[in-house]
Amino acid sequence: MTAAIVSSMQLLTSCGDDFLEKPAYGSLSEDIIANRAGVEKMLIGAYAALDAQGNGAAIATGGPWEAAPTNWIYGSVAGGEAHKGSDGADQPAINAIATFTSDPSNGFLNTKWKAMYEGIARTNNTLKLMAKAKDITEADKQRIEAEVRFLRAHYYFELKKMFNMVPWIEETIEELADYNQPNNADIWPKIEADLQFAMDNLPNTQAQIGRVNKWAAAAYLGKAYLYQKKHAEAKSVFDQVITSGVTASGLKYGLIDKFKDNFDAGNENNKESVFAIQMVANDGTGTIANANQGEMLNYPYNSPFRCCGFFQPSIDLANSYRTTAQGLPYLDNYNATRLEHDQGIASNEPFTPDTQPVDPRLDWTVGRRGIPFLDWGAHPGQAWIRLQSYAGPYSSKKHIYWKATANTLSDQSSWAPGSAINVVLIRYADVLLMAAEAEAQLGNLSQSQEYVNMIRIRAARPENKVYQYANPKDPMAGFSNAPAANYNVAPYPSGYFTGLGQQKALEAIYFERKIELALEGHRYFDLVRWGRAAKELNAFFSYEGGILPDVKGGNFITGKHEYFPIPQRQIDLHTTNGVSSLKQNPGY
């Protein structure tokens, strides 16, 4: 969204504890705002809830990070691709999420629940208001309803993949008592219906960047089908997106040449960005609420970024980028060929970075000692880690802004930084990998390999290597022609997936998602929908827990940990005469 749209979002925040039971009340009479201008402002408010942020807190109270739209806690930390970071006493609620020892009293889960229902309340209120407006054309009503229903589907999708059985609140509900709905029905059909309506009724392009278009809705619908294992339906939609899809500004979807540009605010809203939450720095509010506030803890500690040392990539994730002499990944035993790291080595002690082949995406994803950390200088190792003995030697990198543009694209209005880097909810690489998965599930292994190879060919481009500084004493002077590591990545040879067979080909696709989309909040949810969470995460706890204490003793229990517990606060608020309308998830 443009800065003007983001700024106007601040006018439409609200707070409260129970977003099912309490309809949102505004300070303006509906009689005054029941017109096109009022409805458009309400719609902007529904978009504003995407980042789940208010001024200095989550939109529904709680720490800004508790409902971060990147899902760095619930998708990446819970998925074993990152540690909480910092030290054990800081934000201990995340420790429980990381090791699957959370119970329904974990306040982080309640914050996420409330933030998503706040978004739902805003979508429903927009639809209610539009029904009373008399000056909106039928074409605009159709477009607004399609945008609203896409947003509502997104908020419910987040709740579905986290909590499974949640109440569906319709815009037709008028009485306060009717908000006390049970969670006894699967909401996938309603999510599908909203996304199908959005796909059918949204325009190909939009006048304003940040608004959803037809093809973003289609990609999201394909994703919903994939989560339900409706592979033929998913393939049909993804085929349309790949063949005809364009961004809201009219760019034909495709992979951008430089992998790193997906995470650079100076190159955002490009042809790979299918749908993104728009961020803006230095918006004049004196806060970082619109500047990736949910990531504010996740910068290297004791560094130019000041705070706070959270969200450290796991050793398991870094090892995943090791490649063979042929440039292919070690699908089965990547931890047996581990990456050399500086765990336990002080920054003033000698250390030589790993010299064996690695995928270059490693060094745009994981900050490691001796490798350029964008243009901030080589990562010094332990000096930038809050407590290396607790959470390991690495720093996360995809959300880091460049020093060269820090004056305009970072925001220093708070005790920790913000940035203008968009949160890309779906990028084209994600679409290709979801399409590859659907094709493989249907037995179309050659087509699935073609999609995966598009990703790997991009990774192999020379511009996707990280290069040494031209002058190590002056990183701002630019980069040399010398690669910073031994980079080697290649597409799979012709017929490779066919030779692997369906199950192994699927495992190759799953692995490609791990390394391409690492630290983007997908991993835990992917593992659950694949039915691989217990195997993968318990192997992670066994391996990583033998090195670092923060995940030691973690245990994923099949039949329980596929979903987080329904927040106890919500169960209590929906209790009448000792009986709650909300039923707790199994095992909690």
C-alpha positions in Angstrom: 0.0 0.0 0.0 1.1 3.6 -0.4 2.3 5.5 2.6 -0.9 7.5 2.5 -3.0 4.4 2.8 -0.8 3.0 5.6 -1.0 6.3 7.4 -4.8 6.4 7.2 -4.9 2.9 8.8 -3.9 4.3 12.1 -7.3 6.0 12.4 -9.1 2.6 12.4 -7.6 0.7 15.3 -9.5 -0.6 18.3 -8.8 -2.8 21.3 -10.5 -5.2 23.7 -10.2 -8.7 25.0 -12.9 -10.7 23.3 -13.4 -10.2 19.6 -16.1 -12.8 19.2 -18.4 -11.5 21.9 -18.0 -7.7 21.3 -18.9 -6.1 18.0 -16.6 -3.2 17.1 -17.9 0.2 18.1 -16.7 3.4 16.4 -17.0 7.0 17.4 -18.9 8.0 14.3 -22.5 7.3 13.7 -23.2 4.9 10.8 -25.6 7.4 9.4 -22.7 9.7 8.9 -20.3 7.2 7.3 -22.8 5.0 5.4 -21.5 6.2 2.0 -18.8 5.3 -0.4 -16.1 7.3 1.3 -17.0 5.8 4.7 -17.0 2.3 3.3 -13.7 2.8 1.6 -12.2 3.9 4.9 -13.6 0.9 6.7 -12.1 -1.3 4.0 -8.7 0.4 4.6 -9.2 -0.4 8.3 -9.7 -4.1 7.3 -6.4 -4.0 5.4 -4.8 -2.3 8.4 -5.4 -5.4 10.5 -3.1 -7.5 8.3 0.0 -6.5 10.2 -1.8 -7.1 13.5 0.0 -4.0 15.0 -1.0 -1.0 17.0 1.2 1.8 18.4 3.7 -0.1 20.5 1.7 -3.3 20.9 -0.2 -5.9 18.9 -3.5 -4.6 17.6 -5.4 -6.5 20.3 -2.9 -5.7 23.1 0.2 -7.9 23.9 3.7 -7.5 22.6 4.0 -6.6 18.9 5.8 -9.8 18.2 3.0 -12.0 19.6 0.9 -11.6 16.5 3.6 -10.7 14.0 2.2 -11.3 10.5 5.4 -13.2 9.5 4.5 -16.0 11.9 8.1 -16.1 12.9 7.2 -17.7 16.2 4.4 -20.0 15.1 5.7 -21.0 11.7 9.5 -20.7 11.9 10.5 -21.3 15.6 7.8 -23.9 16.0 9.0 -25.5 12.7 12.5 -26.0 13.9 14.2 -23.6 11.4 14.9 -21.1 14.1 15.5 -20.7 17.8 13.7 -18.2 19.9 17.2 -16.6 20.5 18.1 -14.1 23.2 18.4 -16.0 26.5 16.1 -18.4 28.4 14.5 -15.8 30.7 13.5 -13.4 27.9 10.0 -14.0 26.5 9.7 -17.5 28.0 6.3 -18.1 26.4 8.1 -18.6 23.1 10.2 -21.4 24.8 7.0 -23.4 25.4 5.9 -22.9 21.8 9.3 -24.0 20.5 9.3 -27.3 22.5 5.5 -28.0 22.3 5.0 -27.6 26.0 2.5 -24.8 25.7 -0.8 -25.0 27.5 -4.0 -23.0 26.9 -2.9 -20.3 29.3 0.0 -19.2 27.0 -0.8 -15.5 26.4 0.9 -15.4 23.0 -1.8 -17.6 21.6 -4.6 -15.4 22.9 -2.9 -12.4 21.3 -2.8 -14.1 17.9 -6.5 -15.2 18.3 -7.7 -11.7 19.2 -5.7 -10.0 16.4 -7.2 -12.3 13.8 -10.8 -11.8 15.1 -10.2 -8.1 15.1 -9.4 -8.3 11.4 -12.6 -10.4 10.9 -14.7 -7.9 12.8 -13.4 -5.1 10.5 -14.3 -7.1 7.4 -17.8 -7.9 8.7 -18.4 -4.3 9.7 -17.3 -3.1 6.3 -19.9 -5.4 4.7 -22.6 -4.3 7.1 -21.9 -0.6 6.4 -21.8 -1.1 2.6 -25.3 -2.6 2.8 -26.6 0.7 4.1 -24.7 3.0 1.7 -26.8 4.4 -1.2 -24.1 6.0 -3.4 -22.0 3.0 -4.3 -22.3 1.6 -7.8 -22.9 -2.1 -8.3 -19.5 -2.5 -9.9 -17.8 -0.9 -6.8 -19.9 -3.0 -4.4 -18.8 -6.1 -6.2 -15.1 -5.1 -6.0 -15.3 -4.0 -2.4 -17.1 -7.2 -1.3 -14.5 -9.2 -3.1 -11.6 -7.4 -1.4 -13.3 -7.8 2.0 -14.0 -11.5 1.5 -10.4 -12.1 0.5 -9.2 -10.4 3.7 -11.8 -12.3 5.8 -10.6 -15.6 4.3 -7.0 -14.7 5.1 -7.8 -14.0 8.8 -9.7 -17.3 9.0 -7.0 -19.2 7.2 -4.5 -18.0 9.9 -6.9 -19.2 12.6 -7.6 -22.5 10.8 -4.0 -23.5 10.4 -3.2 -22.6 14.0 -6.2 -23.7 15.9 -8.2 -25.9 13.4 -11.8 -25.7 14.8 -12.7 -22.0 15.3 -16.0 -20.1 15.3 -17.1 -18.6 12.0 -18.7 -15.2 12.6 -20.9 -13.9 9.7 -21.5 -10.2 8.9 -25.2 -11.0 9.2 -24.9 -11.3 13.0 -26.6 -8.4 14.7 -27.4 -9.4 18.3 -24.6 -9.4 20.9 -25.5 -12.8 22.2 -25.2 -14.3 18.7 -21.4 -13.6 18.7 -21.0 -16.5 21.2 -20.7 -19.1 18.4 -19.4 -22.6 18.9 -16.4 -24.0 17.2 -18.0 -27.3 16.1 -17.9 -27.0 12.3 -15.1 -27.1 9.8 -14.6 -23.7 8.3 -12.7 -24.8 5.1 -15.8 -24.6 2.9 -16.5 -21.0 4.0 -12.8 -20.0 3.4 -13.0 -21.5 0.0 -16.3 -19.7 -0.8 -14.8 -16.3 0.2 -11.7 -16.9 -1.9 -13.7 -18.2 -4.8 -15.9 -15.1 -4.7 -12.8 -12.9 -4.5 -11.2 -14.6 -7.5 -14.3 -14.4 -9.6 -15.0 -10.7 -8.8 -11.7 -8.9 -8.3 -10.1 -7.1 -11.2 -6.8 -8.2 -12.7 -5.2 -4.9 -11.6 -5.8 -2.3 -9.0 -5.2 1.4 -8.9 -3.4 1.3 -5.6 -0.5 -0.9 -4.8 -1.3 -3.2 -1.8 -4.9 -4.0 -2.7 -5.6 -7.6 -3.6 -6.4 -8.6 -7.2 -7.9 -11.6 -8.9 -4.7 -13.5 -9.1 -3.6 -13.1 -5.5 -7.0 -14.5 -4.5 -6.5 -17.4 -7.0 -3.1 -18.2 -5.5 -4.6 -18.2 -2.0 -7.5 -20.4 -3.1 -5.0 -22.9 -4.6 -3.2 -22.8 -1.2 -6.5 -23.6 0.6 -7.1 -26.5 -1.7 -3.5 -27.8 -1.1 -4.0 -27.7 2.7 -7.1 -29.9 2.2 -5.2 -32.3 -0.1 -7.5 -31.3 -3.0 -4.7 -31.7 -5.4 -6.6 -31.7 -8.7 -8.5 -28.5 -7.7 -5.2 -26.9 -6.6 -3.5 -27.8 -9.9 -6.3 -26.2 -11.9 -6.1 -22.9 -10.0 -2.3 -22.8 -10.0 -2.2 -23.5 -13.8 -4.3 -20.3 -14.2 -2.1 -18.3 -11.9 1.1 -19.5 -13.7 -0.3 -19.0 -17.2 -2.2 -15.7 -16.8 -1.4 -14.2 -13.4 -0.3 -10.6 -13.0 0.5 -8.4 -10.0 -2.0 -5.8 -8.9 0.0 -3.2 -10.9 -0.1 -5.4 -14.0 3.3 -7.1 -14.0 3.3 -10.7 -15.3 4.2 -13.0 -12.4 7.7 -14.4 -12.5 10.9 -15.0 -10.5 13.0 -11.9 -10.1 16.6 -12.4 -11.1 18.1 -11.5 -7.6 16.8 -13.7 -4.8 17.8 -11.0 -2.3 15.5 -8.4 -3.8 12.5 -10.2 -2.3 13.7 -8.9 1.0 14.8 -5.4 0.0 12.4 -2.5 0.6 14.0 -0.7 -2.3 12.8 -3.5 -4.7 9.4 -4.4 -3.3 6.1 -4.9 -5.2 8.0 -6.6 -8.0 6.8 -9.4 -10.3 7.4 -12.1 -7.6 5.2 -10.4 -5.0 1.8 -12.0 -5.3 0.4 -10.5 -2.2 2.2 -8.4 0.4 1.5 -6.5 3.6 2.8 -3.0 2.8 5.2 -1.5 5.3 6.5 2.1 5.5 9.2 3.7 7.6 9.3 7.2 9.0 5.6 7.8 8.6 5.5 10.7 10.9 3.8 8.9 13.8 6.9 8.6 16.0 6.3 4.8 16.2 7.3 1.8 14.1 3.7 0.4 14.1 3.7 0.4 10.3 7.4 -0.5 9.9 7.6 -4.3 10.6 7.0 -3.8 14.3 6.4 -7.5 14.7 10.1 -8.1 13.9 11.6 -5.6 16.3 13.2 -8.2 18.5 14.9 -10.0 15.7 18.1 -8.0 15.0 21.6 -9.0 16.0 22.4 -8.1 19.6 25.1 -5.6 20.6 25.3 -4.6 16.9 24.5 -1.5 14.9 20.8 -2.5 15.2 21.0 -2.3 19.0 18.5 -5.0 19.9 17.5 -7.8 20.7 19.1 -11.1 19.5 15.9 -13.1 18.9 15.0 -15.4 15.9 18.3 -17.2 15.4 18.4 -19.7 12.5 18.9 -23.3 13.7 22.1 -25.3 13.0 19.7 -27.8 11.3 18.5 -25.2 8.9 22.1 -24.0 8.0 23.2 -27.6 7.4 20.3 -27.9 4.9 22.1 -25.7 2.4 25.1 -28.1 2.0 25.3 -29.3 -1.6 27.0 -32.2 -3.4 29.7 -31.7 -6.0 26.8 -31.8 -8.5 25.1 -28.8 -6.8 22.2 -30.9 -5.4 21.0 -31.0 -1.8 21.6 -33.8 0.6 18.0 -34.8 1.0 18.4 -37.7 3.5 21.5 -36.9 5.6 22.2 -33.2 5.5 23.1 -33.1 9.2 25.8 -35.7 8.5 27.6 -33.2 6.3 27.2 -30.3 8.7 28.3 -26.7 8.0 31.4 -25.6 10.0 30.3 -22.9 12.5 31.8 -20.8 15.2 29.8 -22.2 18.1 31.9 -21.7 21.3 34.5 -19.6 19.5 34.9 -16.0 20.7 35.0 -13.3 18.0 38.6 -12.5 18.9 39.7 -16.1 18.3 40.6 -17.5 14.8 37.8 -19.0 12.7 37.7 -20.1 9.1 34.3 -20.2 7.4 33.2 -23.5 5.8 34.9 -24.2 2.4 32.7 -27.0 1.2 29.9 -26.5 -1.4 26.8 -24.6 -0.3 23.7 -23.2 -1.9 24.1 -19.4 -2.1 20.6 -18.9 -0.6 22.2 -19.8 2.7 24.0 -16.5 2.9 20.9 -14.4 2.0 19.0 -16.2 4.8 21.5 -17.0 7.6 24.0 -14.5 9.0 27.2 -16.4 9.8 30.6 -15.4 10.9 33.0 -14.2 8.3 30.4 -13.7 5.6 29.2 -10.2 4.5 26.1 -9.2 6.4 24.6 -7.2 3.6 26.6 -4.0 3.6 27.1 -3.8 7.4 30.4 -5.6 7.4 31.3 -9.3 7.9 29.2 -11.0 10.6 31.6 -11.0 13.6 30.1 -14.2 15.2 29.7 -14.4 18.9 29.9 -10.6 19.4 26.5 -10.2 17.8 24.9 -13.1 19.5 23.2 -12.5 22.9 24.0 -15.9 24.4 25.6 -18.3 21.9 25.6 -21.2 24.3 21.8 -21.0 24.5 20.6 -20.5 20.9 23.6 -21.0 18.6 25.9 -19.0 16.3 23.6 -17.6 13.6 21.5 -14.5 13.0 18.5 -14.2 10.7 18.9 -12.1 7.6 15.8 -11.8 5.4 14.3 -9.0 7.4 17.5 -6.9 7.7 17.6 -3.5 5.9 20.7 -2.3 4.0 22.9 0.3 5.6 23.0 2.3 2.3 19.3 3.0 2.5 18.9 2.9 6.3 18.1 6.6 6.5 14.9 6.2 4.5 14.0 2.5 4.6 14.6 1.9 8.3 12.8 3.5 11.2 14.6 4.3 14.5 11.6 5.7 16.3 11.6 3.0 18.9 14.0 1.1 21.2 14.4 -1.4 18.5 14.4 -0.8 14.7 11.6 -1.0 12.2 11.9 -1.2 8.5 9.9 -0.6 5.2 10.5 -4.3 4.1 7.1 -5.7 3.1 5.8 -8.9 4.6 5.2 -11.0 1.5 2.4 -13.4 2.3 2.6 -15.3 -1.0 5.5 -14.9 -3.5 5.7 -16.5 -6.9 8.4 -19.0 -5.8 5.8 -20.2 -3.2 3.2 -20.6 -6.0 5.6 -22.6 -8.1 6.5 -24.9 -5.3 2.8 -25.4 -4.3 2.1 -26.2 -8.0 5.0 -28.6 -8.0 3.6 -30.4 -5.0 0.1 -30.6 -6.6 1.6 -32.0 -9.8 3.7 -34.6 -8.0 0.7 -35.7 -5.9 -1.1 -36.3 -9.2 1.8 -38.3 -10.6 3.0 -35.5 -13.0 6.7 -35.8 -11.9 8.2 -34.1 -15.0 6.1 -31.0 -14.6 6.8 -30.9 -10.9 10.5 -31.1 -11.6 10.2 -28.2 -14.1 8.7 -26.0 -11.5 11.3 -26.8 -8.9 14.1 -26.3 -11.4 12.8 -22.8 -12.2 13.6 -22.0 -8.5 17.0 -23.7 -8.6 18.1 -22.1 -11.9 17.4 -18.7 -10.3 19.5 -19.6 -7.3 22.3 -20.6 -9.6 22.5 -17.2 -11.3 25.9 -15.5 -10.6 24.2 -12.5 -9.1 22.7 -14.7 -6.4 26.2 -15.4 -4.9 27.3 -13.3 -1.9 30.6 -11.6 -2.8 33.4 -10.4 -0.6 33.8 -6.7 0.1 36.0 -4.8 -2.3 37.6 -3.2 0.8 36.9 -5.2 4.0 37.6 -2.1 6.0 34.9 -0.1 4.2 31.9 -2.4 3.4 30.1 0.6 1.9 32.6 0.8 -0.9 30.9 -2.2 -2.6 31.6 -5.8 -3.4 34.4 -7.6 -5.3 34.2 -10.4 -7.8 35.3 -13.0 -5.3 32.5 -15.2 -3.9 32.3 -15.2 -0.1 32.0 -19.0 0.0 32.1 -22.1 -2.2 28.7 -21.7 -3.9 27.4 -24.6 -6.0 23.7 -25.1 -6.8 22.3 -26.7 -9.9 18.9 -27.8 -11.3 18.0 -31.5 -11.1 19.0 -33.4 -14.3 16.4 -34.4 -16.9 14.2 -37.2 -15.7 15.5 -37.0 -12.1 12.1 -36.9 -10.4 10.8 -39.7 -12.5 13.8 -41.8 -11.4 13.2 -40.9 -7.8 9.6 -42.0 -7.9 6.6 -40.1 -6.5 7.4 -40.2 -2.7 11.1 -39.2 -3.1 10.2 -36.5 -5.6 7.7 -35.1 -3.1 10.5 -35.1 -0.5 12.7 -33.2 -2.9 9.9 -30.6 -3.3 9.4 -30.4 0.5 13.1 -29.8 0.9 13.1 -27.1 -1.7 10.4 -25.3 0.2 12.5 -25.5 3.3 15.5 -23.8 1.8 13.7 -21.4 -0.5 11.1 -20.2 2.0 13.2 -20.5 5.1 12.4 -18.1 7.9 9.3 -16.8 6.1 6.9 -18.5 8.6 5.8 -21.5 6.6 7.7 -24.5 8.0 5.6 -25.7 10.9 2.4 -25.4 8.9 4.0 -27.3 6.0 5.2 -30.1 8.2 1.7 -30.5 9.7 -0.2 -30.6 6.5 2.3 -33.1 5.0 1.9 -35.4 8.0 5.6 -35.2 8.6 5.7 -33.0 11.7 6.4 -35.7 14.3 9.2 -37.3 12.2 10.9 -34.1 11.3 10.5 -32.2 14.5 11.5 -35.0 16.8 14.6 -35.6 14.7 15.3 -31.9 15.0 14.9 -32.0 18.8 17.2 -35.1 19.0 19.9 -33.4 16.8 19.7 -29.8 17.8 18.9 -30.5 21.4 22.1 -32.4 21.6 23.9 -29.2 20.8 21.8 -26.4 22.3 19.8 -26.4 25.6 16.8 -24.3 24.5 15.2 -27.1 22.5 16.5 -30.0 24.6 13.5 -32.2 25.6 11.2 -30.9 22.9 8.6 -33.5 21.8 5.9 -33.4 19.1 3.0 -35.7 19.9 0.9 -36.9 17.0 -2.7 -36.2 17.5 -2.1 -33.2 19.7 0.5 -30.8 18.4 -0.8 -30.5 14.9 -2.7 -27.5 16.3 -2.1 -25.1 19.2 -4.5 -25.0 22.1 -7.6 -22.8 22.0 -6.7 -19.9 24.4 -8.1 -20.5 27.8 -9.1 -16.9 28.1 -11.4 -17.3 25.1 -12.9 -20.5 26.5 -13.6 -18.7 29.8 -15.2 -15.7 28.1 -17.5 -18.0 26.2 -18.8 -19.9 29.3 -22.4 -19.6 30.4 -23.7 -21.6 33.4 -20.4 -23.5 33.5 -20.5 -24.5 29.8 -18.3 -23.0 27.2 -19.3 -22.7 23.5 -15.7 -23.3 22.6 -14.3 -26.9 22.8 -10.6 -27.4 23.5 -8.4 -29.1 21.0 -7.5 -32.8 21.6 -4.8 -33.4 24.2 -4.9 -30.1 26.0 
